[in-house]
Amino acid sequence: MSTITLYGATGTIGSRVLDEALRRGHTVTAVVRDPAKLPVAHPALTVVTGDVLDPASVADRAKGADVVVSAVGGGDGPGHQALIAPSFESLVAGLRTLGADAPRLLTVGGAGSLRTPDGKQVWDTPGLPEFLLQIMHAHGDALDYLRTVTDLRWTNLSPAGTIAPGERTGTYREGLEDLLIGADGESRISTEDYAVALLDEVEEPKHLGERFTVAY
C-alpha cells in the first residue's frame, strides 16, 4: 500500500480519488485550506492544512509520501488560469527540495490538448465557450510545463472529453495523445472510473514522464 499526499480532496474529482484510495487501503494525507470542508473520517486519512502554491508547504506535506496527487481546480476559467500551471510549478519546486526522497507526482489534467480524429486538438472544436477554452488552455500550459521536468517522476492523466459523476464500473480504456471515442461516438468517463484509473497508476506506474488518457 502507498502513502499518498492529496491536494484537491474536496473537489468533484479529488473526492472520488480520496474514496478510491481509502477503498484500496492506502494511507492518505489530504492537504486542504479549510479542514471543515472535508467532513470525512477514516482511520487511514489525515487532514492537514497547506498551500499548494507554497513550495515550502508542499515539501513539508510531501515528506515521507510515496506519491503526491494533485486534483486541484480553479472553478471558472480565470480561476484555472491562476491556479493550474502555478500549482504544478510550486509542486515541482517543493518536491525538488526533497532530492532523492521526492515522491512521484501524479496530476489531474485536461482533455483540451488531446488530438481529435481530424488531427486537430479538442480545443480547436468550433463553438466552445470562452470559459471552457480558458480551462482547457490552463491545463495545456500546465502539461507543457511538466514536459520540461526531467528530474522528477511525474504523470499527467487527462480525462475523456466528458467527465461527470456516475457509476464505478472498474473498467476503462487507455490512450496517450489521442482523444478516446467509444462505439457510441462519445468520449466520456465517470469521475469514479477516472479515479480507478488514477489509483491503478499509483499502484502500478506505467506512464512515468508522460501524459495518458482514459475513457470508455
C-alpha positions in Angstrom: 0.0 0.0 0.0 1.1 3.6 -0.7 1.3 6.7 1.4 -0.4 9.4 -0.7 -0.5 13.2 -0.2 -3.6 14.5 -1.9 -4.4 18.1 -3.0 -8.0 18.9 -4.1 -9.7 16.3 -2.0 -12.9 18.4 -1.6 -13.4 18.7 -5.4 -15.5 16.6 -7.7 -12.6 14.5 -8.9 -10.4 14.7 -5.8 -13.2 13.4 -3.6 -13.5 10.3 -5.8 -9.8 9.9 -5.7 -9.9 10.0 -2.0 -12.7 7.5 -1.8 -10.9 5.1 -4.2 -7.6 5.4 -2.3 -9.2 4.6 1.0 -11.2 1.8 -0.5 -8.0 0.2 -1.6 -6.3 0.5 1.8 -3.9 3.3 1.0 -2.9 5.9 3.7 -3.9 9.4 2.6 -2.9 12.8 3.9 -5.4 15.3 2.4 -4.0 18.8 2.2 -6.7 21.5 2.3 -7.2 25.1 3.1 -10.2 24.5 5.4 -10.5 21.1 7.1 -14.1 21.9 7.9 -14.9 21.4 4.2 -13.7 17.8 4.3 -16.0 16.1 6.8 -14.6 12.6 6.2 -13.4 10.4 9.0 -11.3 7.3 8.3 -8.5 5.5 10.2 -6.2 5.8 7.1 -7.0 9.5 6.5 -5.2 12.5 8.0 -6.5 16.0 7.1 -4.0 18.9 7.3 -3.8 22.5 6.2 -1.5 23.6 3.5 -1.0 25.8 0.4 -0.3 24.1 -3.0 1.1 27.4 -4.2 3.8 27.5 -1.5 6.8 25.2 -2.4 7.9 25.1 1.3 4.4 23.9 2.4 4.4 21.4 -0.5 7.8 20.0 0.6 6.6 19.7 4.2 3.4 17.9 3.4 5.0 15.6 0.8 7.8 14.5 3.1 7.6 10.7 3.6 4.9 10.1 1.0 5.2 7.7 -1.9 3.0 9.7 -4.3 1.7 13.3 -4.4 -1.6 13.6 -6.2 -2.9 17.0 -7.4 -6.6 17.2 -8.2 -6.8 21.0 -7.7 -9.3 23.0 -9.7 -9.8 26.7 -10.1 -13.6 26.8 -10.6 -14.1 29.1 -13.5 -11.8 29.9 -16.4 -9.7 32.7 -14.8 -9.5 30.6 -11.7 -8.0 27.7 -13.6 -5.5 30.0 -15.3 -4.5 31.5 -11.9 -4.1 28.1 -10.3 -3.3 25.1 -12.5 0.1 25.9 -14.1 1.3 27.9 -11.0 0.4 24.9 -8.7 2.3 22.5 -10.9 5.3 24.8 -10.8 5.0 25.0 -7.0 4.6 21.3 -6.6 7.7 20.6 -8.7 9.7 23.3 -6.8 8.7 21.8 -3.5 9.4 18.2 -4.4 12.8 19.1 -5.8 13.9 20.2 -2.4 13.4 16.6 -1.2 16.1 15.3 -3.5 16.3 11.6 -4.0 13.5 11.1 -1.5 11.0 13.1 -3.5 7.7 11.2 -4.1 6.2 10.7 -7.5 3.8 13.4 -8.8 0.5 12.4 -10.4 -1.6 15.3 -11.6 -5.2 15.6 -12.9 -5.0 17.0 -16.4 -7.5 18.2 -19.1 -8.8 16.9 -22.4 -8.4 20.1 -24.4 -4.9 19.2 -25.8 -5.8 15.7 -26.9 -5.8 15.0 -30.6 -9.2 14.6 -32.4 -9.7 12.2 -35.4 -9.2 15.2 -37.8 -5.7 15.7 -36.5 -6.5 18.9 -34.6 -7.0 19.3 -30.8 -10.1 19.3 -28.8 -9.8 23.0 -28.0 -10.0 23.7 -31.8 -13.6 22.5 -31.9 -15.8 25.3 -33.2 -18.2 27.0 -30.8 -16.6 26.2 -27.5 -17.4 28.9 -24.9 -14.6 31.1 -23.7 -14.6 29.9 -20.1 -14.1 26.3 -21.3 -11.3 27.3 -23.6 -9.6 29.1 -20.7 -9.9 25.9 -18.6 -8.5 23.8 -21.4 -5.6 26.0 -22.1 -4.8 26.3 -18.4 -4.4 22.5 -18.3 -2.4 22.6 -21.6 0.0 25.2 -20.2 0.5 23.1 -17.1 1.2 20.0 -19.2 3.7 21.9 -21.3 5.5 22.9 -18.1 5.5 19.3 -16.8 7.1 18.1 -20.0 10.2 20.3 -19.3 10.7 18.5 -15.9 13.2 15.7 -16.2 14.5 15.3 -12.7 11.2 14.2 -11.0 8.9 11.2 -11.7 5.6 12.7 -12.9 2.5 11.5 -14.7 -0.4 13.6 -16.0 -3.8 11.9 -16.5 -6.3 13.5 -19.0 -9.9 12.6 -18.8 -12.2 11.8 -21.7 -14.0 14.7 -23.5 -16.8 14.4 -20.9 -16.2 13.6 -17.2 -19.0 13.6 -14.7 -20.1 11.8 -11.5 -21.6 8.4 -12.3 -21.1 4.7 -11.8 -17.9 2.9 -10.8 -17.6 0.1 -13.2 -13.8 -0.5 -12.7 -13.3 -0.6 -16.5 -11.8 1.9 -18.9 -9.6 2.1 -22.0 -6.2 3.8 -22.0 -4.6 6.1 -24.6 -1.8 8.6 -24.9 -2.2 11.7 -27.0 -5.5 10.9 -28.9 -9.0 11.5 -27.6 -10.6 8.1 -27.0 -14.0 7.8 -28.5 -16.5 5.0 -27.7 -18.6 2.9 -30.1 -21.4 5.3 -29.4 -19.4 8.2 -30.8 -18.9 9.8 -27.4 -15.8 10.4 -25.4 -16.7 10.0 -21.7 -15.7 8.6 -18.3 -17.2 8.8 -14.9 -15.3 10.6 -12.2 -15.4 7.3 -10.3 -13.7 5.3 -13.1 -11.3 8.1 -13.7 -10.3 7.7 -10.0 -9.9 3.9 -10.6 -7.5 4.6 -13.4 -5.6 7.1 -11.4 -5.2 4.7 -8.4 -4.2 1.9 -10.8 -1.4 4.2 -12.0 -0.4 4.9 -8.3 -0.2 1.2 -7.7 1.5 0.1 -10.9 3.1 3.1 -12.7 3.2 2.7 -16.4 3.3 6.3 -17.6 6.3 8.0 -15.9 7.2 11.2 -17.6 4.2 11.3 -19.9 0.5 12.1 -20.2 -2.1 9.4 -20.7 -5.8 9.5 -21.0 -8.7 7.2 -20.2 -12.3 6.8 -21.5 -14.9 4.1 -22.0 
